[in-house]
Amino acid sequence: MSKRERIAAKLFDGRDLFYFDDVNSTHPMVRKPDLRETDLRPQTADLRFDPLTGDYITVASHRQTRAFLPPANACPLCPTTETNLSELPDNFDVAVFENKGPAFGPGVGEIEEVSSSPFGFSTTAFGRCEVVVFSPEHEGSLGSMPISRIETVIRAWSDRTRDLYNQPGVVQVFPFENRGQEIGVTLHHPHGQIYAYPFVTPKTKQLLASIEKFGPNFFQELYDFEAASDRVILESEHFIAYVPFAARWPIEIHALPKRAIQDLSQLNEFEAADLAAFYKTLLQGVDKLYDSPTPYIAAWHQAPKVEKRNQFRLMLQITSPRRAADKLKYLAGSEAAMGAWVGDITPEAAAQRLREVMQ
């Protein structure tokens, strides 16, 4: 079976577009050009420093005009037709393109360090935001697609992770999928995103602090602890998935590779093929919990470019606020204001239910 390299193209305003074809795809190697009228891209957003937390906040007001739940005949992620000049000028299997209204970029470079006074400090929100379109079909979900298509998506994530880490000023690359209106999705078409940040994200800073506190074998010890628990829900040759000991969300799944790799670009061909089947089972299992599709965030935590990067291990985290068929968990006072979580379901009970639907 043959695997094509990515096919690079340009959109009407100069943004990058990449096609990733399935194994033995029949799509032509040369794709139709984007025929929309040439236009300028928005200015790179502002990055403001919050002295209360030490976090950076992106202020990207141009995102207010982005598409919001358009009908299928006006979807910007479907292949272009005579009546719908979309972001995808030709047919495709999987496509990745630069976001039209990015939170980071299009400018790239090193951000300025916080000055002696942290109050009122701002800099440029360098980086890059990309959209990963899982299918030309407007309906469906990643979990419902063939394993071969999921493997193509993984190949796209791997390619983009490798490329983005080589971009000037990019410190951390984050592939993720927001699924469902309850999560805040603004396009129905099956897709995900990749953010390339010019800094280490707050969540990863906390994890790096734990590694520093508990030692360089943190992830191996975490793997050993969770693998020996009764919260394991799925295991394959190269991966393991479990409900974490201190789960916050009603549905929360973590997954680790058995080999200590730092990001998706380091997967070998056997791991990538195994991950495709493994990931499909996880996503289908989440949807089997109830009679209707479950909203979720699937987040690929990858090692940032820091000195002790090799102490970090690639981790998938799938979370959902759905606590019953007709109920969602909302973050109110304690969680939203203070970051002090209260779990609604014991992780052991959640793992038992997930194991049952993964069969």
C-alpha positions in Angstrom: 0.0 0.0 0.0 1.3 3.5 -0.9 1.3 6.5 1.3 1.5 9.9 -0.4 3.5 12.8 1.0 1.5 15.9 1.8 0.4 18.2 -1.1 1.1 21.8 -0.4 -1.1 24.7 -1.8 -2.0 28.3 -1.1 -5.3 30.0 -0.3 -6.5 33.3 -1.7 -4.9 35.4 1.0 -1.6 33.5 1.1 -2.4 31.0 3.8 -0.9 27.5 3.7 -3.1 24.6 2.7 -2.0 20.9 2.9 -3.7 17.8 1.6 -3.1 14.5 3.2 -4.5 11.6 1.1 -5.6 8.2 2.4 -3.6 5.1 1.5 -4.2 4.3 -2.2 -6.2 7.5 -2.7 -7.5 8.2 -6.2 -7.4 12.0 -5.8 -5.1 13.7 -8.3 -1.7 14.9 -7.2 -2.4 18.4 -8.6 -5.3 20.2 -7.0 -7.5 23.1 -8.2 -6.4 26.6 -7.1 -8.3 28.8 -4.8 -10.2 31.2 -7.2 -11.5 33.6 -4.6 -10.4 37.3 -5.0 -7.0 38.0 -3.3 -7.3 39.6 0.1 -5.1 40.6 3.1 -4.8 38.6 6.3 -5.7 40.1 9.7 -3.0 41.7 11.9 -1.4 39.4 14.5 -3.3 39.6 17.8 -2.2 41.2 21.0 -0.7 39.1 23.8 -1.3 40.6 27.3 0.3 39.5 30.5 -1.8 38.8 33.6 0.3 39.6 36.7 -2.2 37.9 39.0 -1.4 34.4 37.5 1.7 34.9 35.3 -0.4 33.8 32.3 -0.6 35.3 28.8 -4.1 36.3 27.5 -4.6 36.6 23.7 -6.8 39.5 22.6 -8.0 38.7 19.1 -11.0 40.8 18.4 -11.0 39.9 14.7 -12.3 36.4 15.7 -15.7 38.0 16.5 -16.6 37.8 12.8 -15.9 34.1 12.3 -18.5 31.8 10.9 -21.1 30.5 13.4 -23.0 27.2 12.7 -23.6 27.9 8.9 -25.9 25.5 7.0 -24.3 22.7 5.0 -24.7 24.6 1.7 -22.5 27.4 3.1 -20.0 25.3 5.1 -16.4 26.6 4.8 -15.0 23.2 5.4 -16.8 21.3 2.6 -15.1 21.1 -0.8 -15.8 24.1 -3.0 -18.8 24.1 -5.4 -20.1 26.7 -7.8 -22.4 28.1 -5.1 -20.1 27.7 -2.1 -16.5 29.0 -2.5 -15.1 27.4 0.7 -11.7 27.2 2.3 -11.1 23.9 0.4 -10.8 24.6 -3.3 -10.8 20.9 -4.3 -11.8 17.5 -3.0 -9.7 15.8 -0.3 -9.4 13.1 2.3 -7.9 15.1 5.1 -6.9 18.8 4.7 -5.0 21.2 7.0 -5.0 25.0 6.5 -4.1 28.1 8.4 -7.0 29.5 10.3 -8.6 32.6 8.7 -9.1 34.3 12.1 -6.2 33.0 14.2 -5.7 33.6 18.0 -1.9 33.3 17.3 -0.1 34.5 14.2 0.1 34.8 11.2 3.3 36.5 12.4 6.0 34.3 13.8 8.9 35.1 16.0 10.1 35.3 19.6 7.7 37.1 22.0 9.2 39.8 24.2 9.9 39.0 27.9 7.9 40.6 30.6 9.6 43.9 31.6 10.5 44.9 35.2 6.9 46.0 35.8 4.3 43.3 35.0 1.4 45.8 34.9 0.2 46.8 31.5 2.7 44.6 29.6 1.7 43.4 26.2 3.5 41.9 23.2 2.7 40.3 19.9 0.7 37.0 19.8 3.1 35.2 17.5 2.5 31.6 16.6 0.1 29.7 14.3 -3.4 28.3 14.3 -4.4 25.6 11.8 -7.7 23.8 11.1 -7.6 20.0 10.5 -10.6 18.8 8.4 -11.2 15.1 8.9 -13.4 14.4 5.9 -15.0 16.1 2.9 -18.4 14.8 4.2 -20.3 17.4 6.2 -21.9 14.9 8.6 -20.2 12.3 10.9 -17.5 12.3 13.4 -13.9 11.2 13.7 -14.9 8.1 15.7 -17.3 7.0 12.9 -14.6 7.0 10.2 -12.7 4.0 9.0 -9.4 3.2 10.8 -7.5 4.0 7.6 -8.9 7.6 7.7 -8.0 8.0 11.3 -4.5 6.9 10.5 -4.4 9.6 7.8 -5.5 12.2 10.4 -2.7 10.9 12.7 -0.2 11.3 9.9 -1.4 14.9 9.4 -1.0 15.6 13.1 2.5 14.1 13.1 3.5 16.1 10.0 2.2 19.4 11.3 3.7 18.8 14.8 7.2 18.3 13.2 6.8 21.3 11.0 5.4 23.7 13.5 8.1 22.9 16.1 10.6 24.1 13.5 8.8 27.5 13.1 10.6 30.5 14.7 9.4 31.2 18.2 7.0 28.2 18.5 7.4 26.7 22.0 4.5 24.2 22.2 2.3 22.5 19.6 -1.2 21.4 20.7 -3.5 19.4 18.4 -7.1 19.1 19.7 -10.7 18.5 18.8 -13.8 20.3 20.2 -16.8 18.2 19.5 -20.4 19.3 20.0 -22.2 22.6 20.4 -22.2 22.1 24.2 -18.4 22.5 24.0 -18.7 25.7 21.9 -18.2 24.3 18.4 -19.0 26.9 15.7 -18.8 24.5 12.7 -20.7 21.2 12.4 -18.3 19.7 9.9 -15.9 17.1 11.5 -12.7 18.9 12.2 -10.1 19.7 14.8 -7.4 22.4 15.3 -3.7 22.8 16.0 -2.4 25.7 18.1 1.3 26.6 18.0 2.0 28.7 21.0 4.9 31.2 21.6 5.0 30.2 25.3 4.6 27.2 27.5 0.8 26.9 28.3 -0.3 27.2 32.0 -1.5 23.6 32.1 1.9 22.4 30.9 3.7 24.6 33.4 1.9 22.9 36.2 2.8 19.5 34.8 6.5 20.5 34.4 6.4 21.7 38.1 5.2 18.2 39.1 8.0 16.6 37.1 10.5 18.9 38.8 9.1 18.1 42.3 8.6 14.3 42.0 11.6 13.5 39.7 12.6 12.8 36.1 10.8 9.3 36.1 7.5 11.0 36.8 5.7 9.7 33.7 7.0 6.2 33.9 5.9 6.0 37.6 2.5 7.5 36.6 2.2 4.9 33.8 3.0 2.1 36.3 0.6 3.4 38.9 -2.4 3.8 36.5 -1.7 0.5 34.6 -1.9 -1.5 37.8 -5.2 0.1 38.8 -8.8 -0.9 38.3 -9.4 2.2 36.2 -7.8 0.9 33.0 -10.5 0.9 30.3 -8.6 0.0 27.2 -5.1 -1.4 26.3 -3.4 -2.2 22.9 0.0 -3.2 21.9 1.4 0.3 22.2 -1.1 2.4 24.2 -3.1 2.3 27.4 -6.2 4.3 28.5 -7.6 4.9 31.9 -9.8 7.1 34.1 -7.3 9.1 36.2 -7.2 8.7 40.0 -8.2 12.3 40.5 -10.5 12.8 37.6 -12.3 16.2 37.5 -14.9 15.7 34.7 -17.8 13.3 34.7 -16.2 11.7 31.6 -12.4 11.9 31.7 -10.0 9.5 29.9 -6.2 9.7 29.8 -4.1 7.7 27.4 -0.3 7.2 27.3 2.0 5.5 24.8 3.9 2.6 26.3 7.1 3.9 24.8 8.4 7.2 26.2 7.9 9.6 23.3 7.4 13.3 23.6 5.1 14.2 20.7 3.1 12.7 17.8 5.9 13.2 15.3 7.9 10.5 17.0 5.4 7.7 16.4 6.7 4.9 14.3 4.5 3.3 11.6 3.4 0.4 13.9 2.5 2.8 16.7 0.5 5.1 14.3 -1.5 2.1 12.9 -2.1 0.8 16.4 -3.2 4.3 17.6 -5.7 4.6 14.8 -7.6 1.5 15.9 -7.2 2.3 19.6 -8.4 5.9 19.2 -11.5 4.8 17.2 -12.5 2.4 20.0 -12.1 5.2 22.6 -14.2 7.7 20.6 -16.9 5.2 19.8 -17.0 4.1 23.5 -17.6 7.7 24.6 -20.6 7.8 22.2 -22.0 4.5 23.4 -22.5 5.9 26.9 -25.8 7.6 25.9 -28.3 7.4 23.1 -27.1 10.7 21.6 -23.5 11.9 20.7 -21.5 13.1 23.7 -19.7 16.4 23.5 -16.0 16.2 24.3 -12.6 17.9 24.1 -9.8 15.6 22.9 -6.5 17.2 23.8 -3.0 16.0 22.7 -0.6 17.2 25.3 2.9 17.3 23.7 6.2 18.3 25.2 7.2 21.9 24.9 10.6 23.1 23.8 12.2 23.2 27.2 15.5 22.0 28.6 14.2 18.7 30.1 11.8 17.9 27.3 12.7 14.2 27.3 11.2 13.9 30.8 7.7 14.6 29.3 5.6 12.0 27.6 2.9 12.4 25.0 -0.5 12.2 26.6 -4.1 12.2 25.3 -6.8 13.6 27.5 -10.5 13.3 26.6 -12.9 15.2 28.8 -16.7 15.8 28.7 -19.0 17.8 30.9 -21.8 15.3 30.3 -22.8 13.9 33.7 -26.1 12.2 32.6 -28.2 11.8 29.5 -29.8 15.2 29.9 -27.4 17.0 32.3 -24.1 18.8 31.9 -21.6 19.8 34.5 -21.2 23.6 34.6 -18.2 25.2 36.2 -19.6 27.4 38.9 -18.1 29.1 42.0 -15.5 26.7 43.4 -14.3 25.4 40.0 -14.5 28.5 37.8 -13.5 31.1 40.4 -11.0 29.2 42.6 -9.9 26.2 40.5 -11.0 23.8 43.3 -12.9 21.0 41.7 -15.6 18.8 43.1 -16.1 15.4 41.3 -19.6 14.2 40.6 -18.8 10.6 39.8 -16.1 8.3 41.3 -13.3 7.6 38.8 -13.7 3.8 39.6 -17.4 3.9 38.7 -16.7 5.9 35.5 -14.0 3.4 34.5 -16.4 0.5 35.0 -19.0 2.0 32.8 -16.5 2.9 30.1 -15.0 -0.6 30.2 -18.4 -2.1 29.5 -19.0 0.1 26.4 -15.5 -0.5 25.1 -16.2 -4.2 24.7 
